[in-house]
Amino acid sequence: MPVDKTKVSAARSSGARSAAGSRQGFRRWAEEPVSLEALGSRRAARLVRNEGPKLRLINLWATHCGPCVVEFPTL
């Protein structure tokens, strides 16, 4: 399946060259714009159907959920 864009992901590797490439990759990834939107039940149902060709990760959280609040900084 063709991929238009693959985001940077972490991988353990050895060597200074690999570490420098990882730092550069993380820097580019951190500069990408991020948007957050409220998600209603209709839109959630459409997202869960995942009608597109790519895999989708959906992470739902709430500010009144203790584990969610702990996880949010690393999200």
PQR file with spaces between the fields and no chain letter, atoms N, CA, C, O and H, PARSE charges and radii, in Angstrom:
ATOM       1  N    MET     1       0.845   -1.164    0.000 -0.4000 1.5000
ATOM       2  CA   MET     1       0.000    0.000    0.000 -0.0000 2.0000
ATOM       3  C    MET     1       0.899    1.238    0.000  0.5500 1.7000
ATOM       4  O    MET     1       1.764    1.348    0.869 -0.5500 1.4000
ATOM       5  N    PRO     2       0.730    2.169   -0.936 -0.5600 1.5000
ATOM       6  CA   PRO     2       1.571    3.369   -0.969  0.2800 2.0000
ATOM       7  C    PRO     2       1.303    4.275    0.224  0.5500 1.7000
ATOM       8  O    PRO     2       0.175    4.370    0.709 -0.5500 1.4000
ATOM       9  N    VAL     3       2.342    4.927    0.681 -0.4000 1.5000
ATOM      10  CA   VAL     3       2.248    5.835    1.823 -0.0000 2.0000
ATOM      11  C    VAL     3       2.695    7.214    1.371  0.5500 1.7000
ATOM      12  O    VAL     3       3.814    7.376    0.885 -0.5500 1.4000
ATOM      13  H    VAL     3       3.258    4.849    0.287  0.4000 1.0000
ATOM      14  N    ASP     4       1.823    8.217    1.528 -0.4000 1.5000
ATOM      15  CA   ASP     4       2.165    9.584    1.132 -0.0000 2.0000
ATOM      16  C    ASP     4       3.201   10.189    2.066  0.5500 1.7000
ATOM      17  O    ASP     4       4.142   10.842    1.614 -0.5500 1.4000
ATOM      18  H    ASP     4       0.914    8.086    1.923  0.4000 1.0000
ATOM      19  N    LYS     5       3.033    9.973    3.373 -0.4000 1.5000
ATOM      20  CA   LYS     5       3.956   10.553    4.336 -0.0000 2.0000
ATOM      21  C    LYS     5       3.996    9.663    5.561  0.5500 1.7000
ATOM      22  O    LYS     5       2.951    9.261    6.074 -0.5500 1.4000
ATOM      23  H    LYS     5       2.269    9.443    3.741  0.4000 1.0000
ATOM      24  N    THR     6       5.170    9.358    6.023 -0.4000 1.5000
ATOM      25  CA   THR     6       5.346    8.586    7.241 -0.0000 2.0000
ATOM      26  C    THR     6       5.983    9.498    8.272  0.5500 1.7000
ATOM      27  O    THR     6       7.047   10.069    8.031 -0.5500 1.4000
ATOM      28  H    THR     6       6.018    9.684    5.606  0.4000 1.0000
ATOM      29  N    LYS     7       5.335    9.638    9.419 -0.4000 1.5000
ATOM      30  CA   LYS     7       5.886   10.482   10.474 -0.0000 2.0000
ATOM      31  C    LYS     7       7.076    9.796   11.123  0.5500 1.7000
ATOM      32  O    LYS     7       7.231    8.577   11.042 -0.5500 1.4000
ATOM      33  H    LYS     7       4.470    9.174    9.615  0.4000 1.0000
ATOM      34  N    VAL     8       7.905   10.589   11.762 -0.4000 1.5000
ATOM      35  CA   VAL     8       9.083   10.093   12.443 -0.0000 2.0000
ATOM      36  C    VAL     8       8.664    9.234   13.621  0.5500 1.7000
ATOM      37  O    VAL     8       7.743    9.596   14.353 -0.5500 1.4000
ATOM      38  H    VAL     8       7.780   11.579   11.829  0.4000 1.0000
ATOM      39  N    SER     9       9.321    8.110   13.815 -0.4000 1.5000
ATOM      40  CA   SER     9       9.058    7.273   14.973 -0.0000 2.0000
ATOM      41  C    SER     9      10.384    6.926   15.632  0.5500 1.7000
ATOM      42  O    SER     9      11.441    6.991   15.006 -0.5500 1.4000
ATOM      43  H    SER     9      10.069    7.815   13.220  0.4000 1.0000
ATOM      44  N    ALA    10      10.312    6.559   16.894 -0.4000 1.5000
ATOM      45  CA   ALA    10      11.524    6.240   17.646 -0.0000 2.0000
ATOM      46  C    ALA    10      11.960    4.816   17.350  0.5500 1.7000
ATOM      47  O    ALA    10      11.135    3.908   17.250 -0.5500 1.4000
ATOM      48  H    ALA    10       9.453    6.506   17.403  0.4000 1.0000
ATOM      49  N    ALA    11      13.238    4.636   17.214 -0.4000 1.5000
ATOM      50  CA   ALA    11      13.800    3.302   17.044 -0.0000 2.0000
ATOM      51  C    ALA    11      15.175    3.287   17.700  0.5500 1.7000
ATOM      52  O    ALA    11      15.951    4.230   17.544 -0.5500 1.4000
ATOM      53  H    ALA    11      13.908    5.374   17.296  0.4000 1.0000
ATOM      54  N    ARG    12      15.469    2.248   18.414 -0.4000 1.5000
ATOM      55  CA   ARG    12      16.765    2.152   19.079 -0.0000 2.0000
ATOM      56  C    ARG    12      17.807    1.699   18.069  0.5500 1.7000
ATOM      57  O    ARG    12      17.649    0.672   17.410 -0.5500 1.4000
ATOM      58  H    ARG    12      14.839    1.482   18.541  0.4000 1.0000
ATOM      59  N    SER    13      18.874    2.481   17.958 -0.4000 1.5000
ATOM      60  CA   SER    13      19.950    2.117   17.037 -0.0000 2.0000
ATOM      61  C    SER    13      21.267    2.549   17.651  0.5500 1.7000
ATOM      62  O    SER    13      21.294    3.281   18.640 -0.5500 1.4000
ATOM      63  H    SER    13      19.003    3.316   18.493  0.4000 1.0000
ATOM      64  N    SER    14      22.351    2.095   17.061 -0.4000 1.5000
ATOM      65  CA   SER    14      23.661    2.434   17.605 -0.0000 2.0000
ATOM      66  C    SER    14      24.370    3.402   16.674  0.5500 1.7000
ATOM      67  O    SER    14      24.048    3.502   15.490 -0.5500 1.4000
ATOM      68  H    SER    14      22.329    1.500   16.257  0.4000 1.0000
ATOM      69  N    GLY    15      25.327    4.104   17.226 -0.4000 1.5000
ATOM      70  CA   GLY    15      26.142    5.000   16.426 -0.0000 2.0000
ATOM      71  C    GLY    15      25.719    6.447   16.543  0.5500 1.7000
ATOM      72  O    GLY    15      24.531    6.750   16.657 -0.5500 1.4000
ATOM      73  H    GLY    15      25.588    4.022   18.188  0.4000 1.0000
ATOM      74  N    ALA    16      26.698    7.343   16.515 -0.4000 1.5000
ATOM      75  CA   ALA    16      26.442    8.778   16.638 -0.0000 2.0000
ATOM      76  C    ALA    16      25.619    9.289   15.462  0.5500 1.7000
ATOM      77  O    ALA    16      24.770   10.164   15.628 -0.5500 1.4000
ATOM      78  H    ALA    16      27.663    7.097   16.423  0.4000 1.0000
ATOM      79  N    ARG    17      25.870    8.744   14.279 -0.4000 1.5000
ATOM      80  CA   ARG    17      25.134    9.200   13.095 -0.0000 2.0000
ATOM      81  C    ARG    17      23.638    8.917   13.239  0.5500 1.7000
ATOM      82  O    ARG    17      22.810    9.752   12.874 -0.5500 1.4000
ATOM      83  H    ARG    17      26.560    8.033   14.144  0.4000 1.0000
ATOM      84  N    SER    18      23.291    7.750   13.767 -0.4000 1.5000
ATOM      85  CA   SER    18      21.890    7.396   13.980 -0.0000 2.0000
ATOM      86  C    SER    18      21.262    8.295   15.031  0.5500 1.7000
ATOM      87  O    SER    18      20.117    8.718   14.872 -0.5500 1.4000
ATOM      88  H    SER    18      23.963    7.072   14.064  0.4000 1.0000
ATOM      89  N    ALA    19      21.990    8.595   16.106 -0.4000 1.5000
ATOM      90  CA   ALA    19      21.471    9.458   17.162 -0.0000 2.0000
ATOM      91  C    ALA    19      21.217   10.861   16.624  0.5500 1.7000
ATOM      92  O    ALA    19      20.198   11.470   16.951 -0.5500 1.4000
ATOM      93  H    ALA    19      22.920    8.251   16.235  0.4000 1.0000
ATOM      94  N    ALA    20      22.126   11.382   15.805 -0.4000 1.5000
ATOM      95  CA   ALA    20      21.939   12.715   15.223 -0.0000 2.0000
ATOM      96  C    ALA    20      20.729   12.732   14.309  0.5500 1.7000
ATOM      97  O    ALA    20      19.964   13.697   14.311 -0.5500 1.4000
ATOM      98  H    ALA    20      22.954   10.887   15.540  0.4000 1.0000
ATOM      99  N    GLY    21      20.547   11.679   13.528 -0.4000 1.5000
ATOM     100  CA   GLY    21      19.378   11.590   12.652 -0.0000 2.0000
ATOM     101  C    GLY    21      18.085   11.525   13.440  0.5500 1.7000
ATOM     102  O    GLY    21      17.082   12.119   13.045 -0.5500 1.4000
ATOM     103  H    GLY    21      21.168   10.896   13.525  0.4000 1.0000
ATOM     104  N    SER    22      18.103   10.799   14.564 -0.4000 1.5000
ATOM     105  CA   SER    22      16.915   10.713   15.412 -0.0000 2.0000
ATOM     106  C    SER    22      16.570   12.061   16.008  0.5500 1.7000
ATOM     107  O    SER    22      15.402   12.448   16.036 -0.5500 1.4000
ATOM     108  H    SER    22      18.918   10.317   14.885  0.4000 1.0000
ATOM     109  N    ARG    23      17.581   12.785   16.490 -0.4000 1.5000
ATOM     110  CA   ARG    23      17.333   14.119   17.062 -0.0000 2.0000
ATOM     111  C    ARG    23      16.736   15.045   16.017  0.5500 1.7000
ATOM     112  O    ARG    23      15.799   15.789   16.307 -0.5500 1.4000
ATOM     113  H    ARG    23      18.530   12.470   16.467  0.4000 1.0000
ATOM     114  N    GLN    24      17.274   15.005   14.801 -0.4000 1.5000
ATOM     115  CA   GLN    24      16.764   15.843   13.724 -0.0000 2.0000
ATOM     116  C    GLN    24      15.324   15.448   13.375  0.5500 1.7000
ATOM     117  O    GLN    24      14.474   16.311   13.159 -0.5500 1.4000
ATOM     118  H    GLN    24      18.035   14.400   14.566  0.4000 1.0000
ATOM     119  N    GLY    25      15.065   14.167   13.324 -0.4000 1.5000
ATOM     120  CA   GLY    25      13.720   13.684   13.027 -0.0000 2.0000
ATOM     121  C    GLY    25      12.714   14.109   14.085  0.5500 1.7000
ATOM     122  O    GLY    25      11.613   14.548   13.754 -0.5500 1.4000
ATOM     123  H    GLY    25      15.756   13.466   13.500  0.4000 1.0000
ATOM     124  N    PHE    26      13.084   13.982   15.357 -0.4000 1.5000
ATOM     125  CA   PHE    26      12.192   14.404   16.434 -0.0000 2.0000
ATOM     126  C    PHE    26      11.958   15.906   16.388  0.5500 1.7000
ATOM     127  O    PHE    26      10.853   16.368   16.671 -0.5500 1.4000
ATOM     128  H    PHE    26      13.979   13.626   15.626  0.4000 1.0000
ATOM     129  N    ARG    27      12.976   16.669   16.037 -0.4000 1.5000
ATOM     130  CA   ARG    27      12.835   18.125   15.943 -0.0000 2.0000
ATOM     131  C    ARG    27      11.824   18.479   14.839  0.5500 1.7000
ATOM     132  O    ARG    27      10.962   19.335   15.036 -0.5500 1.4000
ATOM     133  H    ARG    27      13.874   16.294   15.807  0.4000 1.0000
ATOM     134  N    ARG    28      11.937   17.813   13.675 -0.4000 1.5000
ATOM     135  CA   ARG    28      10.974   18.058   12.582 -0.0000 2.0000
ATOM     136  C    ARG    28       9.568   17.666   13.008  0.5500 1.7000
ATOM     137  O    ARG    28       8.609   18.386   12.730 -0.5500 1.4000
ATOM     138  H    ARG    28      12.638   17.118   13.515  0.4000 1.0000
ATOM     139  N    TRP    29       9.440   16.522   13.684 -0.4000 1.5000
ATOM     140  CA   TRP    29       8.137   16.035   14.129 -0.0000 2.0000
ATOM     141  C    TRP    29       7.515   17.010   15.128  0.5500 1.7000
ATOM     142  O    TRP    29       6.315   17.274   15.065 -0.5500 1.4000
ATOM     143  H    TRP    29      10.218   15.937   13.910  0.4000 1.0000
ATOM     144  N    ALA    30       8.320   17.549   16.050 -0.4000 1.5000
ATOM     145  CA   ALA    30       7.819   18.474   17.062 -0.0000 2.0000
ATOM     146  C    ALA    30       7.361   19.793   16.450  0.5500 1.7000
ATOM     147  O    ALA    30       6.540   20.493   17.043 -0.5500 1.4000
ATOM     148  H    ALA    30       9.296   17.335   16.101  0.4000 1.0000
ATOM     149  N    GLU    31       7.877   20.144   15.274 -0.4000 1.5000
ATOM     150  CA   GLU    31       7.504   21.403   14.626 -0.0000 2.0000
ATOM     151  C    GLU    31       6.223   21.292   13.808  0.5500 1.7000
ATOM     152  O    GLU    31       5.696   22.310   13.359 -0.5500 1.4000
ATOM     153  H    GLU    31       8.544   19.575   14.793  0.4000 1.0000
ATOM     154  N    GLU    32       5.710   20.082   13.602 -0.4000 1.5000
ATOM     155  CA   GLU    32       4.487   19.921   12.815 -0.0000 2.0000
ATOM     156  C    GLU    32       3.305   20.509   13.574  0.5500 1.7000
ATOM     157  O    GLU    32       3.217   20.357   14.793 -0.5500 1.4000
ATOM     158  H    GLU    32       6.138   19.254   13.967  0.4000 1.0000
ATOM     159  N    PRO    33       2.387   21.184   12.863 -0.5600 1.5000
ATOM     160  CA   PRO    33       1.237   21.770   13.539  0.2800 2.0000
ATOM     161  C    PRO    33       0.310   20.702   14.118  0.5500 1.7000
ATOM     162  O    PRO    33       0.161   19.618   13.554 -0.5500 1.4000
ATOM     163  N    VAL    34      -0.300   21.024   15.236 -0.4000 1.5000
ATOM     164  CA   VAL    34      -1.228   20.125   15.912 -0.0000 2.0000
ATOM     165  C    VAL    34      -2.527   20.884   16.132  0.5500 1.7000
ATOM     166  O    VAL    34      -2.512   22.052   16.520 -0.5500 1.4000
ATOM     167  H    VAL    34      -0.179   21.905   15.694  0.4000 1.0000
ATOM     168  N    SER    35      -3.640   20.225   15.884 -0.4000 1.5000
ATOM     169  CA   SER    35      -4.928   20.860   16.164 -0.0000 2.0000
ATOM     170  C    SER    35      -5.779   19.915   16.992  0.5500 1.7000
ATOM     171  O    SER    35      -5.729   18.697   16.820 -0.5500 1.4000
ATOM     172  H    SER    35      -3.652   19.276   15.568  0.4000 1.0000
ATOM     173  N    LEU    36      -6.555   20.487   17.885 -0.4000 1.5000
ATOM     174  CA   LEU    36      -7.469   19.716   18.719 -0.0000 2.0000
ATOM     175  C    LEU    36      -8.879   20.232   18.468  0.5500 1.7000
ATOM     176  O    LEU    36      -9.096   21.438   18.343 -0.5500 1.4000
ATOM     177  H    LEU    36      -6.596   21.476   18.025  0.4000 1.0000
ATOM     178  N    GLU    37      -9.822   19.323   18.396 -0.4000 1.5000
ATOM     179  CA   GLU    37     -11.212   19.691   18.166 -0.0000 2.0000
ATOM     180  C    GLU    37     -12.108   18.878   19.086  0.5500 1.7000
ATOM     181  O    GLU    37     -11.786   17.747   19.450 -0.5500 1.4000
ATOM     182  H    GLU    37      -9.646   18.344   18.497  0.4000 1.0000
ATOM     183  N    ALA    38     -13.243   19.473   19.459 -0.4000 1.5000
ATOM     184  CA   ALA    38     -14.241   18.709   20.198 -0.0000 2.0000
ATOM     185  C    ALA    38     -14.795   17.637   19.253  0.5500 1.7000
ATOM     186  O    ALA    38     -14.941   17.873   18.053 -0.5500 1.4000
ATOM     187  H    ALA    38     -13.505   20.391   19.163  0.4000 1.0000
ATOM     188  N    LEU    39     -15.092   16.486   19.793 -0.4000 1.5000
ATOM     189  CA   LEU    39     -15.526   15.367   18.976 -0.0000 2.0000
ATOM     190  C    LEU    39     -16.926   14.944   19.397  0.5500 1.7000
ATOM     191  O    LEU    39     -17.115   14.434   20.501 -0.5500 1.4000
ATOM     192  H    LEU    39     -14.973   16.295   20.767  0.4000 1.0000
ATOM     193  N    GLY    40     -17.902   15.150   18.532 -0.4000 1.5000
ATOM     194  CA   GLY    40     -19.274   14.732   18.807 -0.0000 2.0000
ATOM     195  C    GLY    40     -19.469   13.266   18.465  0.5500 1.7000
ATOM     196  O    GLY    40     -18.594   12.641   17.865 -0.5500 1.4000
ATOM     197  H    GLY    40     -17.749   15.564   17.635  0.4000 1.0000
ATOM     198  N    SER    41     -20.612   12.718   18.845 -0.4000 1.5000
ATOM     199  CA   SER    41     -20.863   11.286   18.637 -0.0000 2.0000
ATOM     200  C    SER    41     -20.928   10.919   17.150  0.5500 1.7000
ATOM     201  O    SER    41     -20.474    9.839   16.771 -0.5500 1.4000
ATOM     202  H    SER    41     -21.323   13.226   19.332  0.4000 1.0000
ATOM     203  N    ARG    42     -21.479   11.787   16.305 -0.4000 1.5000
ATOM     204  CA   ARG    42     -21.539   11.473   14.865 -0.0000 2.0000
ATOM     205  C    ARG    42     -20.154   11.416   14.249  0.5500 1.7000
ATOM     206  O    ARG    42     -19.839   10.501   13.488 -0.5500 1.4000
ATOM     207  H    ARG    42     -21.848   12.664   16.613  0.4000 1.0000
ATOM     208  N    ARG    43     -19.339   12.385   14.580 -0.4000 1.5000
ATOM     209  CA   ARG    43     -17.983   12.405   14.025 -0.0000 2.0000
ATOM     210  C    ARG    43     -17.164   11.233   14.569  0.5500 1.7000
ATOM     211  O    ARG    43     -16.373   10.635   13.840 -0.5500 1.4000
ATOM     212  H    ARG    43     -19.595   13.128   15.199  0.4000 1.0000
ATOM     213  N    ALA    44     -17.351   10.907   15.842 -0.4000 1.5000
ATOM     214  CA   ALA    44     -16.635    9.764   16.429 -0.0000 2.0000
ATOM     215  C    ALA    44     -16.997    8.481   15.701  0.5500 1.7000
ATOM     216  O    ALA    44     -16.124    7.664   15.408 -0.5500 1.4000
ATOM     217  H    ALA    44     -17.994   11.392   16.435  0.4000 1.0000
ATOM     218  N    ALA    45     -18.278    8.300   15.409 -0.4000 1.5000
ATOM     219  CA   ALA    45     -18.713    7.091   14.693 -0.0000 2.0000
ATOM     220  C    ALA    45     -18.081    7.022   13.310  0.5500 1.7000
ATOM     221  O    ALA    45     -17.691    5.946   12.858 -0.5500 1.4000
ATOM     222  H    ALA    45     -18.987    8.963   15.647  0.4000 1.0000
ATOM     223  N    ARG    46     -17.978    8.165   12.635 -0.4000 1.5000
ATOM     224  CA   ARG    46     -17.357    8.190   11.305 -0.0000 2.0000
ATOM     225  C    ARG    46     -15.862    7.855   11.398  0.5500 1.7000
ATOM     226  O    ARG    46     -15.342    7.111   10.567 -0.5500 1.4000
ATOM     227  H    ARG    46     -18.294    9.039   13.002  0.4000 1.0000
ATOM     228  N    LEU    47     -15.184    8.392   12.390 -0.4000 1.5000
ATOM     229  CA   LEU    47     -13.754    8.116   12.558 -0.0000 2.0000
ATOM     230  C    LEU    47     -13.511    6.635   12.855  0.5500 1.7000
ATOM     231  O    LEU    47     -12.574    6.041   12.321 -0.5500 1.4000
ATOM     232  H    LEU    47     -15.607    8.996   13.066  0.4000 1.0000
ATOM     233  N    VAL    48     -14.339    6.047   13.694 -0.4000 1.5000
ATOM     234  CA   VAL    48     -14.165    4.649   14.074 -0.0000 2.0000
ATOM     235  C    VAL    48     -14.354    3.727   12.867  0.5500 1.7000
ATOM     236  O    VAL    48     -13.697    2.690   12.778 -0.5500 1.4000
ATOM     237  H    VAL    48     -15.100    6.529   14.128  0.4000 1.0000
ATOM     238  N    ARG    49     -15.233    4.087   11.947 -0.4000 1.5000
ATOM     239  CA   ARG    49     -15.417    3.270   10.735 -0.0000 2.0000
ATOM     240  C    ARG    49     -14.146    3.212    9.909  0.5500 1.7000
ATOM     241  O    ARG    49     -13.911    2.223    9.215 -0.5500 1.4000
ATOM     242  H    ARG    49     -15.767    4.929   12.019  0.4000 1.0000
ATOM     243  N    ASN    50     -13.317    4.255    9.968 -0.4000 1.5000
ATOM     244  CA   ASN    50     -12.025    4.302    9.290 -0.0000 2.0000
ATOM     245  C    ASN    50     -12.146    3.860    7.829  0.5500 1.7000
ATOM     246  O    ASN    50     -11.583    2.842    7.424 -0.5500 1.4000
ATOM     247  H    ASN    50     -13.508    5.058   10.532  0.4000 1.0000
ATOM     248  N    GLU    51     -12.874    4.628    7.068 -0.4000 1.5000
ATOM     249  CA   GLU    51     -13.144    4.273    5.682 -0.0000 2.0000
ATOM     250  C    GLU    51     -11.968    4.522    4.733  0.5500 1.7000
ATOM     251  O    GLU    51     -12.022    4.123    3.570 -0.5500 1.4000
ATOM     252  H    GLU    51     -13.331    5.454    7.396  0.4000 1.0000
ATOM     253  N    GLY    52     -10.923    5.168    5.209 -0.4000 1.5000
ATOM     254  CA   GLY    52      -9.770    5.449    4.368 -0.0000 2.0000
ATOM     255  C    GLY    52      -8.806    4.280    4.306  0.5500 1.7000
ATOM     256  O    GLY    52      -8.998    3.280    4.998 -0.5500 1.4000
ATOM     257  H    GLY    52     -10.880    5.493    6.154  0.4000 1.0000
ATOM     258  N    PRO    53      -7.771    4.393    3.483 -0.5600 1.5000
ATOM     259  CA   PRO    53      -6.821    3.296    3.309  0.2800 2.0000
ATOM     260  C    PRO    53      -5.758    3.215    4.413  0.5500 1.7000
ATOM     261  O    PRO    53      -5.036    2.220    4.495 -0.5500 1.4000
ATOM     262  N    LYS    54      -5.652    4.237    5.256 -0.4000 1.5000
ATOM     263  CA   LYS    54      -4.606    4.245    6.280 -0.0000 2.0000
ATOM     264  C    LYS    54      -5.150    3.781    7.626  0.5500 1.7000
ATOM     265  O    LYS    54      -6.343    3.903    7.902 -0.5500 1.4000
ATOM     266  H    LYS    54      -6.238    5.044    5.190  0.4000 1.0000
ATOM     267  N    LEU    55      -4.259    3.248    8.459 -0.4000 1.5000
ATOM     268  CA   LEU    55      -4.628    2.878    9.817 -0.0000 2.0000
ATOM     269  C    LEU    55      -4.791    4.139   10.641  0.5500 1.7000
ATOM     270  O    LEU    55      -4.150    5.153   10.367 -0.5500 1.4000
ATOM     271  H    LEU    55      -3.289    3.149    8.235  0.4000 1.0000
ATOM     272  N    ARG    56      -5.639    4.081   11.639 -0.4000 1.5000
ATOM     273  CA   ARG    56      -5.907    5.261   12.463 -0.0000 2.0000
ATOM     274  C    ARG    56      -5.863    4.863   13.929  0.5500 1.7000
ATOM     275  O    ARG    56      -6.414    3.835   14.321 -0.5500 1.4000
ATOM     276  H    ARG    56      -6.160    3.257   11.862  0.4000 1.0000
ATOM     277  N    LEU    57      -5.203    5.684   14.734 -0.4000 1.5000
ATOM     278  CA   LEU    57      -5.173    5.513   16.180 -0.0000 2.0000
ATOM     279  C    LEU    57      -6.042    6.612   16.773  0.5500 1.7000
ATOM     280  O    LEU    57      -5.812    7.794   16.513 -0.5500 1.4000
ATOM     281  H    LEU    57      -4.755    6.519   14.416  0.4000 1.0000
ATOM     282  N    ILE    58      -7.024    6.238   17.554 -0.4000 1.5000
ATOM     283  CA   ILE    58      -7.909    7.208   18.192 -0.0000 2.0000
ATOM     284  C    ILE    58      -7.688    7.106   19.693  0.5500 1.7000
ATOM     285  O    ILE    58      -7.870    6.042   20.284 -0.5500 1.4000
ATOM     286  H    ILE    58      -7.210    5.279   17.765  0.4000 1.0000
ATOM     287  N    ASN    59      -7.300    8.204   20.298 -0.4000 1.5000
ATOM     288  CA   ASN    59      -7.047    8.236   21.734 -0.0000 2.0000
ATOM     289  C    ASN    59      -8.028    9.229   22.344  0.5500 1.7000
ATOM     290  O    ASN    59      -7.878   10.437   22.161 -0.5500 1.4000
ATOM     291  H    ASN    59      -7.153    9.068   19.818  0.4000 1.0000
ATOM     292  N    LEU    60      -9.021    8.736   23.063 -0.4000 1.5000
ATOM     293  CA   LEU    60     -10.005    9.597   23.710 -0.0000 2.0000
ATOM     294  C    LEU    60      -9.597    9.793   25.159  0.5500 1.7000
ATOM     295  O    LEU    60      -9.162    8.850   25.819 -0.5500 1.4000
ATOM     296  H    LEU    60      -9.143    7.755   23.212  0.4000 1.0000
ATOM     297  N    TRP    61      -9.737   11.003   25.649 -0.4000 1.5000
ATOM     298  CA   TRP    61      -9.363   11.302   27.027 -0.0000 2.0000
ATOM     299  C    TRP    61     -10.291   12.373   27.567  0.5500 1.7000
ATOM     300  O    TRP    61     -11.016   13.025   26.816 -0.5500 1.4000
ATOM     301  H    TRP    61     -10.091   11.769   25.113  0.4000 1.0000
ATOM     302  N    ALA    62     -10.258   12.543   28.873 -0.4000 1.5000
ATOM     303  CA   ALA    62     -11.072   13.548   29.532 -0.0000 2.0000
ATOM     304  C    ALA    62     -10.282   14.173   30.672  0.5500 1.7000
ATOM     305  O    ALA    62      -9.460   13.505   31.299 -0.5500 1.4000
ATOM     306  H    ALA    62      -9.670   12.012   29.483  0.4000 1.0000
ATOM     307  N    THR    63     -10.526   15.437   30.939 -0.4000 1.5000
ATOM     308  CA   THR    63      -9.791   16.125   32.005 -0.0000 2.0000
ATOM     309  C    THR    63     -10.200   15.642   33.390  0.5500 1.7000
ATOM     310  O    THR    63      -9.468   15.876   34.352 -0.5500 1.4000
ATOM     311  H    THR    63     -11.194   15.979   30.430  0.4000 1.0000
ATOM     312  N    HIS    64     -11.345   14.974   33.525 -0.4000 1.5000
ATOM     313  CA   HIS    64     -11.777   14.454   34.826 -0.0000 2.0000
ATOM     314  C    HIS    64     -11.307   13.013   35.051  0.5500 1.7000
ATOM     315  O    HIS    64     -11.627   12.415   36.079 -0.5500 1.4000
ATOM     316  H    HIS    64     -11.940   14.784   32.743  0.4000 1.0000
ATOM     317  N    CYS    65     -10.561   12.458   34.112 -0.4000 1.5000
ATOM     318  CA   CYS    65     -10.058   11.083   34.201 -0.0000 2.0000
ATOM     319  C    CYS    65      -8.597   11.132   34.656  0.5500 1.7000
ATOM     320  O    CYS    65      -7.736   11.625   33.928 -0.5500 1.4000
ATOM     321  H    CYS    65     -10.302   12.944   33.277  0.4000 1.0000
ATOM     322  N    GLY    66      -8.319   10.624   35.854 -0.4000 1.5000
ATOM     323  CA   GLY    66      -6.960   10.672   36.402 -0.0000 2.0000
ATOM     324  C    GLY    66      -5.899   10.066   35.492  0.5500 1.7000
ATOM     325  O    GLY    66      -4.911   10.737   35.196 -0.5500 1.4000
ATOM     326  H    GLY    66      -9.019   10.224   36.446  0.4000 1.0000
ATOM     327  N    PRO    67      -6.063    8.815   35.032 -0.5600 1.5000
ATOM     328  CA   PRO    67      -5.072    8.222   34.134  0.2800 2.0000
ATOM     329  C    PRO    67      -4.907    9.011   32.830  0.5500 1.7000
ATOM     330  O    PRO    67      -3.806    9.096   32.286 -0.5500 1.4000
ATOM     331  N    CYS    68      -6.009    9.587   32.333 -0.4000 1.5000
ATOM     332  CA   CYS    68      -5.932   10.398   31.108 -0.0000 2.0000
ATOM     333  C    CYS    68      -5.046   11.617   31.330  0.5500 1.7000
ATOM     334  O    CYS    68      -4.209   11.945   30.490 -0.5500 1.4000
ATOM     335  H    CYS    68      -6.904    9.517   32.775  0.4000 1.0000
ATOM     336  N    VAL    69      -5.233   12.281   32.457 -0.4000 1.5000
ATOM     337  CA   VAL    69      -4.455   13.488   32.755 -0.0000 2.0000
ATOM     338  C    VAL    69      -2.974   13.139   32.895  0.5500 1.7000
ATOM     339  O    VAL    69      -2.114   13.906   32.463 -0.5500 1.4000
ATOM     340  H    VAL    69      -5.913   12.015   33.140  0.4000 1.0000
ATOM     341  N    VAL    70      -2.673   11.996   33.491 -0.4000 1.5000
ATOM     342  CA   VAL    70      -1.278   11.562   33.625 -0.0000 2.0000
ATOM     343  C    VAL    70      -0.676   11.292   32.253  0.5500 1.7000
ATOM     344  O    VAL    70       0.487   11.617   32.013 -0.5500 1.4000
ATOM     345  H    VAL    70      -3.372   11.372   33.842  0.4000 1.0000
ATOM     346  N    GLU    71      -1.451   10.702   31.353 -0.4000 1.5000
ATOM     347  CA   GLU    71      -0.958   10.337   30.018 -0.0000 2.0000
ATOM     348  C    GLU    71      -0.816   11.534   29.087  0.5500 1.7000
ATOM     349  O    GLU    71       0.028   11.509   28.191 -0.5500 1.4000
ATOM     350  H    GLU    71      -2.396   10.437   31.547  0.4000 1.0000
ATOM     351  N    PHE    72      -1.604   12.563   29.269 -0.4000 1.5000
ATOM     352  CA   PHE    72      -1.681   13.644   28.293 -0.0000 2.0000
ATOM     353  C    PHE    72      -0.336   14.280   27.932  0.5500 1.7000
ATOM     354  O    PHE    72      -0.109   14.513   26.745 -0.5500 1.4000
ATOM     355  H    PHE    72      -2.290   12.583   29.997  0.4000 1.0000
ATOM     356  N    PRO    73       0.576   14.580   28.872 -0.5600 1.5000
ATOM     357  CA   PRO    73       1.848   15.213   28.464  0.2800 2.0000
ATOM     358  C    PRO    73       2.653   14.383   27.479  0.5500 1.7000
ATOM     359  O    PRO    73       3.392   14.952   26.676 -0.5500 1.4000
ATOM     360  N    THR    74       2.541   13.059   27.508 -0.4000 1.5000
ATOM     361  CA   THR    74       3.302   12.231   26.577 -0.0000 2.0000
ATOM     362  C    THR    74       2.547   11.967   25.293  0.5500 1.7000
ATOM     363  O    THR    74       3.101   11.395   24.355 -0.5500 1.4000
ATOM     364  H    THR    74       1.941   12.596   28.160  0.4000 1.0000
ATOM     365  N    LEU    75       1.281   12.376   25.237 -0.4000 1.5000
ATOM     366  CA   LEU    75       0.473   12.160   24.034 -0.0000 2.0000
ATOM     367  C    LEU    75       0.966   13.024   22.962  0.5500 1.7000
ATOM     368  O    LEU    75       0.427   13.003   21.856 -0.5500 1.4000
ATOM     369  H    LEU    75       0.831   12.841   25.999  0.4000 1.0000
